[in-house]
Amino acid sequence: MLSARNQFKGIVKSVSLGGVMAEVVITVGPLEFVSAITRTSVESLGLKAGDEVRAVVKSTEVLIDK
């Protein structure tokens, strides 16, 4: 269970993998959230375009949960 109050259900628009980091773009209605997370996290979650996820916003971070 995540404790952050600002959670937004959305759809993964794109995942761009780098050597260590990845950029994940999530659409939430007309909005887009962009998050830089580790490549390991993307692979662990099995994130790909079209997946339904939650963007979890806490302070200056955007976490992704599936």
mmCIF file of the N, C-alpha and C atoms, coordinates in Angstrom:
data_MODEL
# 
_entry.id   MODEL 
# 
loop_
_atom_site.group_PDB 
_atom_site.id 
_atom_site.type_symbol 
_atom_site.label_atom_id 
_atom_site.label_alt_id 
_atom_site.label_comp_id 
_atom_site.label_asym_id 
_atom_site.label_entity_id 
_atom_site.label_seq_id 
_atom_site.pdbx_PDB_ins_code 
_atom_site.Cartn_x 
_atom_site.Cartn_y 
_atom_site.Cartn_z 
_atom_site.occupancy 
_atom_site.B_iso_or_equiv 
_atom_site.pdbx_formal_charge 
_atom_site.auth_seq_id 
_atom_site.auth_comp_id 
_atom_site.auth_asym_id 
_atom_site.auth_atom_id 
_atom_site.pdbx_PDB_model_num 
ATOM 1   N N  . MET A 1 1  ? 0.855  -1.174 0.000   1.00 0.00 ? 1  MET A N  1 
ATOM 2   C CA . MET A 1 1  ? 0.000  0.000  0.000   1.00 0.00 ? 1  MET A CA 1 
ATOM 3   C C  . MET A 1 1  ? 0.895  1.229  0.000   1.00 0.00 ? 1  MET A C  1 
ATOM 4   N N  . LEU A 1 2  ? 0.621  2.139  -0.909  1.00 0.00 ? 2  LEU A N  1 
ATOM 5   C CA . LEU A 1 2  ? 1.382  3.380  -0.996  1.00 0.00 ? 2  LEU A CA 1 
ATOM 6   C C  . LEU A 1 2  ? 0.721  4.443  -0.126  1.00 0.00 ? 2  LEU A C  1 
ATOM 7   N N  . SER A 1 3  ? 1.532  5.285  0.501   1.00 0.00 ? 3  SER A N  1 
ATOM 8   C CA . SER A 1 3  ? 0.985  6.270  1.426   1.00 0.00 ? 3  SER A CA 1 
ATOM 9   C C  . SER A 1 3  ? 0.729  7.640  0.804   1.00 0.00 ? 3  SER A C  1 
ATOM 10  N N  . ALA A 1 4  ? 1.281  7.917  -0.359  1.00 0.00 ? 4  ALA A N  1 
ATOM 11  C CA . ALA A 1 4  ? 1.103  9.233  -0.971  1.00 0.00 ? 4  ALA A CA 1 
ATOM 12  C C  . ALA A 1 4  ? -0.360 9.441  -1.347  1.00 0.00 ? 4  ALA A C  1 
ATOM 13  N N  . ARG A 1 5  ? -0.879 10.633 -1.080  1.00 0.00 ? 5  ARG A N  1 
ATOM 14  C CA . ARG A 1 5  ? -2.294 10.919 -1.366  1.00 0.00 ? 5  ARG A CA 1 
ATOM 15  C C  . ARG A 1 5  ? -2.555 11.254 -2.822  1.00 0.00 ? 5  ARG A C  1 
ATOM 16  N N  . ASN A 1 6  ? -1.577 11.780 -3.505  1.00 0.00 ? 6  ASN A N  1 
ATOM 17  C CA . ASN A 1 6  ? -1.759 12.204 -4.894  1.00 0.00 ? 6  ASN A CA 1 
ATOM 18  C C  . ASN A 1 6  ? -1.432 11.056 -5.842  1.00 0.00 ? 6  ASN A C  1 
ATOM 19  N N  . GLN A 1 7  ? -2.450 10.248 -6.129  1.00 0.00 ? 7  GLN A N  1 
ATOM 20  C CA . GLN A 1 7  ? -2.294 9.103  -7.026  1.00 0.00 ? 7  GLN A CA 1 
ATOM 21  C C  . GLN A 1 7  ? -3.235 9.292  -8.212  1.00 0.00 ? 7  GLN A C  1 
ATOM 22  N N  . PHE A 1 8  ? -2.699 9.100  -9.414  1.00 0.00 ? 8  PHE A N  1 
ATOM 23  C CA . PHE A 1 8  ? -3.463 9.325  -10.639 1.00 0.00 ? 8  PHE A CA 1 
ATOM 24  C C  . PHE A 1 8  ? -3.387 8.081  -11.511 1.00 0.00 ? 8  PHE A C  1 
ATOM 25  N N  . LYS A 1 9  ? -4.546 7.491  -11.813 1.00 0.00 ? 9  LYS A N  1 
ATOM 26  C CA . LYS A 1 9  ? -4.572 6.338  -12.714 1.00 0.00 ? 9  LYS A CA 1 
ATOM 27  C C  . LYS A 1 9  ? -4.398 6.827  -14.141 1.00 0.00 ? 9  LYS A C  1 
ATOM 28  N N  . GLY A 1 10 ? -3.525 6.159  -14.871 1.00 0.00 ? 10 GLY A N  1 
ATOM 29  C CA . GLY A 1 10 ? -3.267 6.560  -16.240 1.00 0.00 ? 10 GLY A CA 1 
ATOM 30  C C  . GLY A 1 10 ? -2.777 5.394  -17.078 1.00 0.00 ? 10 GLY A C  1 
ATOM 31  N N  . ILE A 1 11 ? -2.389 5.717  -18.294 1.00 0.00 ? 11 ILE A N  1 
ATOM 32  C CA . ILE A 1 11 ? -1.910 4.727  -19.266 1.00 0.00 ? 11 ILE A CA 1 
ATOM 33  C C  . ILE A 1 11 ? -0.492 5.099  -19.691 1.00 0.00 ? 11 ILE A C  1 
ATOM 34  N N  . VAL A 1 12 ? 0.393  4.099  -19.735 1.00 0.00 ? 12 VAL A N  1 
ATOM 35  C CA . VAL A 1 12 ? 1.757  4.344  -20.202 1.00 0.00 ? 12 VAL A CA 1 
ATOM 36  C C  . VAL A 1 12 ? 1.705  4.668  -21.690 1.00 0.00 ? 12 VAL A C  1 
ATOM 37  N N  . LYS A 1 13 ? 2.201  5.850  -22.031 1.00 0.00 ? 13 LYS A N  1 
ATOM 38  C CA . LYS A 1 13 ? 2.260  6.285  -23.431 1.00 0.00 ? 13 LYS A CA 1 
ATOM 39  C C  . LYS A 1 13 ? 3.539  5.773  -24.086 1.00 0.00 ? 13 LYS A C  1 
ATOM 40  N N  . SER A 1 14 ? 4.658  5.888  -23.350 1.00 0.00 ? 14 SER A N  1 
ATOM 41  C CA . SER A 1 14 ? 5.932  5.436  -23.908 1.00 0.00 ? 14 SER A CA 1 
ATOM 42  C C  . SER A 1 14 ? 6.922  5.129  -22.800 1.00 0.00 ? 14 SER A C  1 
ATOM 43  N N  . VAL A 1 15 ? 7.877  4.262  -23.134 1.00 0.00 ? 15 VAL A N  1 
ATOM 44  C CA . VAL A 1 15 ? 8.990  3.924  -22.246 1.00 0.00 ? 15 VAL A CA 1 
ATOM 45  C C  . VAL A 1 15 ? 10.253 4.016  -23.081 1.00 0.00 ? 15 VAL A C  1 
ATOM 46  N N  . SER A 1 16 ? 11.189 4.883  -22.682 1.00 0.00 ? 16 SER A N  1 
ATOM 47  C CA . SER A 1 16 ? 12.470 5.023  -23.379 1.00 0.00 ? 16 SER A CA 1 
ATOM 48  C C  . SER A 1 16 ? 13.571 4.543  -22.454 1.00 0.00 ? 16 SER A C  1 
ATOM 49  N N  . LEU A 1 17 ? 14.204 3.440  -22.828 1.00 0.00 ? 17 LEU A N  1 
ATOM 50  C CA . LEU A 1 17 ? 15.239 2.844  -21.985 1.00 0.00 ? 17 LEU A CA 1 
ATOM 51  C C  . LEU A 1 17 ? 16.611 3.415  -22.301 1.00 0.00 ? 17 LEU A C  1 
ATOM 52  N N  . GLY A 1 18 ? 17.355 3.744  -21.241 1.00 0.00 ? 18 GLY A N  1 
ATOM 53  C CA . GLY A 1 18 ? 18.752 4.120  -21.359 1.00 0.00 ? 18 GLY A CA 1 
ATOM 54  C C  . GLY A 1 18 ? 19.583 3.008  -20.742 1.00 0.00 ? 18 GLY A C  1 
ATOM 55  N N  . GLY A 1 19 ? 20.850 3.248  -20.565 1.00 0.00 ? 19 GLY A N  1 
ATOM 56  C CA . GLY A 1 19 ? 21.729 2.242  -19.971 1.00 0.00 ? 19 GLY A CA 1 
ATOM 57  C C  . GLY A 1 19 ? 21.371 1.933  -18.532 1.00 0.00 ? 19 GLY A C  1 
ATOM 58  N N  . VAL A 1 20 ? 21.111 2.963  -17.738 1.00 0.00 ? 20 VAL A N  1 
ATOM 59  C CA . VAL A 1 20 ? 20.790 2.803  -16.318 1.00 0.00 ? 20 VAL A CA 1 
ATOM 60  C C  . VAL A 1 20 ? 19.392 3.322  -15.989 1.00 0.00 ? 20 VAL A C  1 
ATOM 61  N N  . MET A 1 21 ? 19.000 4.414  -16.631 1.00 0.00 ? 21 MET A N  1 
ATOM 62  C CA . MET A 1 21 ? 17.720 5.060  -16.350 1.00 0.00 ? 21 MET A CA 1 
ATOM 63  C C  . MET A 1 21 ? 16.748 4.863  -17.512 1.00 0.00 ? 21 MET A C  1 
ATOM 64  N N  . ALA A 1 22 ? 15.483 5.173  -17.236 1.00 0.00 ? 22 ALA A N  1 
ATOM 65  C CA . ALA A 1 22 ? 14.445 5.107  -18.264 1.00 0.00 ? 22 ALA A CA 1 
ATOM 66  C C  . ALA A 1 22 ? 13.509 6.292  -18.077 1.00 0.00 ? 22 ALA A C  1 
ATOM 67  N N  . GLU A 1 23 ? 12.897 6.737  -19.178 1.00 0.00 ? 23 GLU A N  1 
ATOM 68  C CA . GLU A 1 23 ? 11.891 7.787  -19.122 1.00 0.00 ? 23 GLU A CA 1 
ATOM 69  C C  . GLU A 1 23 ? 10.546 7.148  -19.433 1.00 0.00 ? 23 GLU A C  1 
ATOM 70  N N  . VAL A 1 24 ? 9.588  7.354  -18.528 1.00 0.00 ? 24 VAL A N  1 
ATOM 71  C CA . VAL A 1 24 ? 8.250  6.795  -18.696 1.00 0.00 ? 24 VAL A CA 1 
ATOM 72  C C  . VAL A 1 24 ? 7.271  7.958  -18.815 1.00 0.00 ? 24 VAL A C  1 
ATOM 73  N N  . VAL A 1 25 ? 6.470  7.957  -19.871 1.00 0.00 ? 25 VAL A N  1 
ATOM 74  C CA . VAL A 1 25 ? 5.446  8.983  -20.074 1.00 0.00 ? 25 VAL A CA 1 
ATOM 75  C C  . VAL A 1 25 ? 4.090  8.329  -19.853 1.00 0.00 ? 25 VAL A C  1 
ATOM 76  N N  . ILE A 1 26 ? 3.292  8.943  -18.958 1.00 0.00 ? 26 ILE A N  1 
ATOM 77  C CA . ILE A 1 26 ? 1.966  8.423  -18.615 1.00 0.00 ? 26 ILE A CA 1 
ATOM 78  C C  . ILE A 1 26 ? 0.935  9.481  -18.948 1.00 0.00 ? 26 ILE A C  1 
ATOM 79  N N  . THR A 1 27 ? -0.147 9.075  -19.608 1.00 0.00 ? 27 THR A N  1 
ATOM 80  C CA . THR A 1 27 ? -1.238 10.010 -19.872 1.00 0.00 ? 27 THR A CA 1 
ATOM 81  C C  . THR A 1 27 ? -2.332 9.787  -18.836 1.00 0.00 ? 27 THR A C  1 
ATOM 82  N N  . VAL A 1 28 ? -2.796 10.905 -18.286 1.00 0.00 ? 28 VAL A N  1 
ATOM 83  C CA . VAL A 1 28 ? -3.897 10.916 -17.320 1.00 0.00 ? 28 VAL A CA 1 
ATOM 84  C C  . VAL A 1 28 ? -4.898 11.922 -17.865 1.00 0.00 ? 28 VAL A C  1 
ATOM 85  N N  . GLY A 1 29 ? -5.878 11.415 -18.603 1.00 0.00 ? 29 GLY A N  1 
ATOM 86  C CA . GLY A 1 29 ? -6.793 12.325 -19.295 1.00 0.00 ? 29 GLY A CA 1 
ATOM 87  C C  . GLY A 1 29 ? -5.993 13.188 -20.261 1.00 0.00 ? 29 GLY A C  1 
ATOM 88  N N  . PRO A 1 30 ? -6.163 14.520 -20.181 1.00 0.00 ? 30 PRO A N  1 
ATOM 89  C CA . PRO A 1 30 ? -5.429 15.400 -21.093 1.00 0.00 ? 30 PRO A CA 1 
ATOM 90  C C  . PRO A 1 30 ? -3.995 15.710 -20.612 1.00 0.00 ? 30 PRO A C  1 
ATOM 91  N N  . LEU A 1 31 ? -3.633 15.220 -19.436 1.00 0.00 ? 31 LEU A N  1 
ATOM 92  C CA . LEU A 1 31 ? -2.310 15.505 -18.860 1.00 0.00 ? 31 LEU A CA 1 
ATOM 93  C C  . LEU A 1 31 ? -1.311 14.408 -19.181 1.00 0.00 ? 31 LEU A C  1 
ATOM 94  N N  . GLU A 1 32 ? -0.032 14.775 -19.169 1.00 0.00 ? 32 GLU A N  1 
ATOM 95  C CA . GLU A 1 32 ? 1.047  13.797 -19.283 1.00 0.00 ? 32 GLU A CA 1 
ATOM 96  C C  . GLU A 1 32 ? 1.979  13.945 -18.091 1.00 0.00 ? 32 GLU A C  1 
ATOM 97  N N  . PHE A 1 33 ? 2.321  12.834 -17.499 1.00 0.00 ? 33 PHE A N  1 
ATOM 98  C CA . PHE A 1 33 ? 3.322  12.786 -16.442 1.00 0.00 ? 33 PHE A CA 1 
ATOM 99  C C  . PHE A 1 33 ? 4.560  12.147 -17.037 1.00 0.00 ? 33 PHE A C  1 
ATOM 100 N N  . VAL A 1 34 ? 5.723  12.709 -16.774 1.00 0.00 ? 34 VAL A N  1 
ATOM 101 C CA . VAL A 1 34 ? 6.983  12.140 -17.246 1.00 0.00 ? 34 VAL A CA 1 
ATOM 102 C C  . VAL A 1 34 ? 7.827  11.830 -16.010 1.00 0.00 ? 34 VAL A C  1 
ATOM 103 N N  . SER A 1 35 ? 8.307  10.599 -15.939 1.00 0.00 ? 35 SER A N  1 
ATOM 104 C CA . SER A 1 35 ? 9.093  10.185 -14.782 1.00 0.00 ? 35 SER A CA 1 
ATOM 105 C C  . SER A 1 35 ? 10.387 9.515  -15.246 1.00 0.00 ? 35 SER A C  1 
ATOM 106 N N  . ALA A 1 36 ? 11.472 9.842  -14.574 1.00 0.00 ? 36 ALA A N  1 
ATOM 107 C CA . ALA A 1 36 ? 12.754 9.164  -14.802 1.00 0.00 ? 36 ALA A CA 1 
ATOM 108 C C  . ALA A 1 36 ? 12.936 8.154  -13.678 1.00 0.00 ? 36 ALA A C  1 
ATOM 109 N N  . ILE A 1 37 ? 12.927 6.878  -14.026 1.00 0.00 ? 37 ILE A N  1 
ATOM 110 C CA . ILE A 1 37 ? 13.115 5.813  -13.042 1.00 0.00 ? 37 ILE A CA 1 
ATOM 111 C C  . ILE A 1 37 ? 14.222 4.888  -13.549 1.00 0.00 ? 37 ILE A C  1 
ATOM 112 N N  . THR A 1 38 ? 14.671 3.990  -12.698 1.00 0.00 ? 38 THR A N  1 
ATOM 113 C CA . THR A 1 38 ? 15.744 3.098  -13.126 1.00 0.00 ? 38 THR A CA 1 
ATOM 114 C C  . THR A 1 38 ? 15.234 2.095  -14.157 1.00 0.00 ? 38 THR A C  1 
ATOM 115 N N  . ARG A 1 39 ? 16.126 1.690  -15.011 1.00 0.00 ? 39 ARG A N  1 
ATOM 116 C CA . ARG A 1 39 ? 15.800 0.655  -16.005 1.00 0.00 ? 39 ARG A CA 1 
ATOM 117 C C  . ARG A 1 39 ? 15.386 -0.630 -15.298 1.00 0.00 ? 39 ARG A C  1 
ATOM 118 N N  . THR A 1 40 ? 16.051 -0.928 -14.176 1.00 0.00 ? 40 THR A N  1 
ATOM 119 C CA . THR A 1 40 ? 15.714 -2.119 -13.391 1.00 0.00 ? 40 THR A CA 1 
ATOM 120 C C  . THR A 1 40 ? 14.265 -2.074 -12.923 1.00 0.00 ? 40 THR A C  1 
ATOM 121 N N  . SER A 1 41 ? 13.787 -0.890 -12.508 1.00 0.00 ? 41 SER A N  1 
ATOM 122 C CA . SER A 1 41 ? 12.397 -0.751 -12.064 1.00 0.00 ? 41 SER A CA 1 
ATOM 123 C C  . SER A 1 41 ? 11.430 -0.983 -13.224 1.00 0.00 ? 41 SER A C  1 
ATOM 124 N N  . VAL A 1 42 ? 11.755 -0.447 -14.392 1.00 0.00 ? 42 VAL A N  1 
ATOM 125 C CA . VAL A 1 42 ? 10.909 -0.663 -15.574 1.00 0.00 ? 42 VAL A CA 1 
ATOM 126 C C  . VAL A 1 42 ? 10.823 -2.152 -15.876 1.00 0.00 ? 42 VAL A C  1 
ATOM 127 N N  . GLU A 1 43 ? 11.961 -2.824 -15.846 1.00 0.00 ? 43 GLU A N  1 
ATOM 128 C CA . GLU A 1 43 ? 11.991 -4.252 -16.152 1.00 0.00 ? 43 GLU A CA 1 
ATOM 129 C C  . GLU A 1 43 ? 11.272 -5.056 -15.082 1.00 0.00 ? 43 GLU A C  1 
ATOM 130 N N  . SER A 1 44 ? 11.443 -4.690 -13.819 1.00 0.00 ? 44 SER A N  1 
ATOM 131 C CA . SER A 1 44 ? 10.771 -5.372 -12.703 1.00 0.00 ? 44 SER A CA 1 
ATOM 132 C C  . SER A 1 44 ? 9.255  -5.271 -12.816 1.00 0.00 ? 44 SER A C  1 
ATOM 133 N N  . LEU A 1 45 ? 8.772  -4.077 -13.158 1.00 0.00 ? 45 LEU A N  1 
ATOM 134 C CA . LEU A 1 45 ? 7.333  -3.855 -13.304 1.00 0.00 ? 45 LEU A CA 1 
ATOM 135 C C  . LEU A 1 45 ? 6.808  -4.347 -14.649 1.00 0.00 ? 45 LEU A C  1 
ATOM 136 N N  . GLY A 1 46 ? 7.711  -4.616 -15.580 1.00 0.00 ? 46 GLY A N  1 
ATOM 137 C CA . GLY A 1 46 ? 7.304  -5.040 -16.913 1.00 0.00 ? 46 GLY A CA 1 
ATOM 138 C C  . GLY A 1 46 ? 6.545  -3.944 -17.651 1.00 0.00 ? 46 GLY A C  1 
ATOM 139 N N  . LEU A 1 47 ? 6.963  -2.684 -17.443 1.00 0.00 ? 47 LEU A N  1 
ATOM 140 C CA . LEU A 1 47 ? 6.246  -1.553 -18.033 1.00 0.00 ? 47 LEU A CA 1 
ATOM 141 C C  . LEU A 1 47 ? 6.396  -1.508 -19.543 1.00 0.00 ? 47 LEU A C  1 
ATOM 142 N N  . LYS A 1 48 ? 5.255  -1.263 -20.205 1.00 0.00 ? 48 LYS A N  1 
ATOM 143 C CA . LYS A 1 48 ? 5.264  -1.087 -21.660 1.00 0.00 ? 48 LYS A CA 1 
ATOM 144 C C  . LYS A 1 48 ? 4.099  -0.189 -22.039 1.00 0.00 ? 48 LYS A C  1 
ATOM 145 N N  . ALA A 1 49 ? 4.165  0.389  -23.218 1.00 0.00 ? 49 ALA A N  1 
ATOM 146 C CA . ALA A 1 49 ? 3.095  1.263  -23.709 1.00 0.00 ? 49 ALA A CA 1 
ATOM 147 C C  . ALA A 1 49 ? 1.766  0.530  -23.648 1.00 0.00 ? 49 ALA A C  1 
ATOM 148 N N  . GLY A 1 50 ? 0.736  1.244  -23.165 1.00 0.00 ? 50 GLY A N  1 
ATOM 149 C CA . GLY A 1 50 ? -0.601 0.673  -23.061 1.00 0.00 ? 50 GLY A CA 1 
ATOM 150 C C  . GLY A 1 50 ? -0.948 0.135  -21.691 1.00 0.00 ? 50 GLY A C  1 
ATOM 151 N N  . ASP A 1 51 ? 0.055  -0.047 -20.822 1.00 0.00 ? 51 ASP A N  1 
ATOM 152 C CA . ASP A 1 51 ? -0.210 -0.550 -19.469 1.00 0.00 ? 51 ASP A CA 1 
ATOM 153 C C  . ASP A 1 51 ? -0.975 0.467  -18.641 1.00 0.00 ? 51 ASP A C  1 
ATOM 154 N N  . GLU A 1 52 ? -1.905 -0.010 -17.817 1.00 0.00 ? 52 GLU A N  1 
ATOM 155 C CA . GLU A 1 52 ? -2.598 0.844  -16.860 1.00 0.00 ? 52 GLU A CA 1 
ATOM 156 C C  . GLU A 1 52 ? -1.750 0.906  -15.592 1.00 0.00 ? 52 GLU A C  1 
ATOM 157 N N  . VAL A 1 53 ? -1.424 2.105  -15.151 1.00 0.00 ? 53 VAL A N  1 
ATOM 158 C CA . VAL A 1 53 ? -0.568 2.308  -13.983 1.00 0.00 ? 53 VAL A CA 1 
ATOM 159 C C  . VAL A 1 53 ? -1.116 3.452  -13.135 1.00 0.00 ? 53 VAL A C  1 
ATOM 160 N N  . ARG A 1 54 ? -0.468 3.696  -12.015 1.00 0.00 ? 54 ARG A N  1 
ATOM 161 C CA . ARG A 1 54 ? -0.760 4.862  -11.189 1.00 0.00 ? 54 ARG A CA 1 
ATOM 162 C C  . ARG A 1 54 ? 0.491  5.722  -11.099 1.00 0.00 ? 54 ARG A C  1 
ATOM 163 N N  . ALA A 1 55 ? 0.329  7.005  -11.343 1.00 0.00 ? 55 ALA A N  1 
ATOM 164 C CA . ALA A 1 55 ? 1.410  7.964  -11.099 1.00 0.00 ? 55 ALA A CA 1 
ATOM 165 C C  . ALA A 1 55 ? 1.210  8.444  -9.670  1.00 0.00 ? 55 ALA A C  1 
ATOM 166 N N  . VAL A 1 56 ? 2.215  8.259  -8.845  1.00 0.00 ? 56 VAL A N  1 
ATOM 167 C CA . VAL A 1 56 ? 2.129  8.629  -7.437  1.00 0.00 ? 56 VAL A CA 1 
ATOM 168 C C  . VAL A 1 56 ? 3.057  9.821  -7.218  1.00 0.00 ? 56 VAL A C  1 
ATOM 169 N N  . VAL A 1 57 ? 2.464  10.959 -6.879  1.00 0.00 ? 57 VAL A N  1 
ATOM 170 C CA . VAL A 1 57 ? 3.222  12.198 -6.741  1.00 0.00 ? 57 VAL A CA 1 
ATOM 171 C C  . VAL A 1 57 ? 3.415  12.493 -5.258  1.00 0.00 ? 57 VAL A C  1 
ATOM 172 N N  . LYS A 1 58 ? 4.674  12.567 -4.852  1.00 0.00 ? 58 LYS A N  1 
ATOM 173 C CA . LYS A 1 58 ? 5.002  12.873 -3.464  1.00 0.00 ? 58 LYS A CA 1 
ATOM 174 C C  . LYS A 1 58 ? 6.134  13.891 -3.479  1.00 0.00 ? 58 LYS A C  1 
ATOM 175 N N  . SER A 1 59 ? 5.856  15.074 -3.005  1.00 0.00 ? 59 SER A N  1 
ATOM 176 C CA . SER A 1 59 ? 6.839  16.146 -2.953  1.00 0.00 ? 59 SER A CA 1 
ATOM 177 C C  . SER A 1 59 ? 7.350  16.438 -4.360  1.00 0.00 ? 59 SER A C  1 
ATOM 178 N N  . THR A 1 60 ? 8.630  16.214 -4.618  1.00 0.00 ? 60 THR A N  1 
ATOM 179 C CA . THR A 1 60 ? 9.184  16.494 -5.937  1.00 0.00 ? 60 THR A CA 1 
ATOM 180 C C  . THR A 1 60 ? 9.362  15.233 -6.770  1.00 0.00 ? 60 THR A C  1 
ATOM 181 N N  . GLU A 1 61 ? 8.825  14.097 -6.320  1.00 0.00 ? 61 GLU A N  1 
ATOM 182 C CA . GLU A 1 61 ? 8.993  12.835 -7.021  1.00 0.00 ? 61 GLU A CA 1 
ATOM 183 C C  . GLU A 1 61 ? 7.705  12.399 -7.677  1.00 0.00 ? 61 GLU A C  1 
ATOM 184 N N  . VAL A 1 62 ? 7.830  11.648 -8.752  1.00 0.00 ? 62 VAL A N  1 
ATOM 185 C CA . VAL A 1 62 ? 6.707  10.928 -9.332  1.00 0.00 ? 62 VAL A CA 1 
ATOM 186 C C  . VAL A 1 62 ? 7.102  9.454  -9.326  1.00 0.00 ? 62 VAL A C  1 
ATOM 187 N N  . LEU A 1 63 ? 6.399  8.679  -8.518  1.00 0.00 ? 63 LEU A N  1 
ATOM 188 C CA . LEU A 1 63 ? 6.630  7.233  -8.453  1.00 0.00 ? 63 LEU A CA 1 
ATOM 189 C C  . LEU A 1 63 ? 5.626  6.550  -9.356  1.00 0.00 ? 63 LEU A C  1 
ATOM 190 N N  . ILE A 1 64 ? 5.941  5.336  -9.816  1.00 0.00 ? 64 ILE A N  1 
ATOM 191 C CA . ILE A 1 64 ? 5.031  4.593  -10.671 1.00 0.00 ? 64 ILE A CA 1 
ATOM 192 C C  . ILE A 1 64 ? 4.739  3.253  -10.020 1.00 0.00 ? 64 ILE A C  1 
ATOM 193 N N  . ASP A 1 65 ? 3.455  2.911  -9.993  1.00 0.00 ? 65 ASP A N  1 
ATOM 194 C CA . ASP A 1 65 ? 3.022  1.640  -9.423  1.00 0.00 ? 65 ASP A CA 1 
ATOM 195 C C  . ASP A 1 65 ? 2.125  0.955  -10.434 1.00 0.00 ? 65 ASP A C  1 
ATOM 196 N N  . LYS A 1 66 ? 2.235  -0.349 -10.475 1.00 0.00 ? 66 LYS A N  1 
ATOM 197 C CA . LYS A 1 66 ? 1.406  -1.111 -11.416 1.00 0.00 ? 66 LYS A CA 1 
ATOM 198 C C  . LYS A 1 66 ? 0.665  -2.185 -10.673 1.00 0.00 ? 66 LYS A C  1 
# 
